[in-house]
Amino acid sequence: MGDFFSVSANILNLLGVLIRFVGVVVFGLAIGWFTLTAFKREGAWYYQAVVLVVFFGFFASVFWKSDPGLLGGLTLGTGLAMLLWGMKKAKVVVEYPDEQPPAVEPKRTRKVV
């Protein structure tokens, strides 16, 4: 009877560690998404600087105060966010073979006498 409880406790402990790690990865994904959207949304350089200082300050505090597994999960989630939402999307140009290009009107200028 004692072996059953020790095995089930070990299994539950392993599940708890895995769920905690997945939660930290998802949290890192959310932090990366928020940082990218806040950085891209505002064009002012001082706002972008504040966003990056807070982002790197958060990671510095996590590096200083927590265990390596938590830092690895946050880094993994943030890296995924940077890869997913940080890349520029290519513009899609659709060309139809039967379509004529739009006519370009000549530039109209005034004559200065």
N, C-alpha and C positions, 0 to 999 in steps of 0.2 A: 504494500500500500504506500509505503514511503517513496518507492521508486516512481510510482505514477505521478505523485505530486511534484517531485523534483523535475521530472521530464516535462510535465505540462507547464511548470513555472519557467523552465528554460525556453520552451517554445513560445510562450507568451512574452517573455523578455525579448526574444529575437524579433517577434512581430512588432513589439513596441519600438524597438530600435529602427526597424525598417520604415515603419509609419512615420516616426520622428524625422528620419532622413529625407523621406519623400516630402514631408511638410516643409522642411528647411529649403529643399530645392525649389518648391513652388513659391515660397516666400522670396527667395533670391530671384526667381523669374519675375515676380511682381515688382521687386525693387528695380530691377534692370529695365522693365517696361516703363515704370513711372519716371525713372531718370531720363530715358531716351525721349519720351513724349514731352516732358517738361523742358528738356534741353532744346528740342526742335521747335516747340511751339512758340517760344519767345525769342525774338531776334536780338534783344539787348544783351550786350556782352556781360554786364554786371549780373544780370539774372542767371545767365548760363554759368558764370563763375561761382555763384552761390550754390547752384544745384550741384556742381561738381565737387565743391568743397564739402558739402554735407554728405554726398555719396561716399567720397573717399574717407571722410572722418568717421562715418558709420563703419566702414570696413576696417579702419584702423582700430576702432574700439572693439570690434569683434575679434580681431587678431590679437589684441592685448588681453582680453578678458575671458575668452572661451576656448574650447578644445578644438583640435585640428579638424575633427569630423564636421563640426558646425561650419567652420570656415570653408572647408571643401565643398559642402553642400550649397552654401551661399554663392561661392565662386562658380560652381557648376551651373546653378540656376541663372545667375547674372550673365555668364558667358553664353548660355542658350538664348537669353533675351537679346543680347547684343547681336548674335548671329541671325536670329529670326526677324527682329524689327529694326535692326541697325543698318542693314544693307539697303542700298538704293535700288528702287525698282526701275527696271528698264521700261522706257516708253514703247508701247506697241503701236506700230504704224500698219494699218491695213490698207493694202492696195488691191484694187480690182482691175482686172485686165481690160475691161471695156470702158472704164471710166476715164474721161479726159481730165487733165489737170486744170485747176481753176485759172481763169484768165487773169493776168496781172495787169492792172491798170497803170498807165504811165503816171509818174509823179507830176502833179500840177504845181507849178511855181509861178509867182508873179514876176513880171519883168520890172526891174527898177530902172527908171529913166534918169 
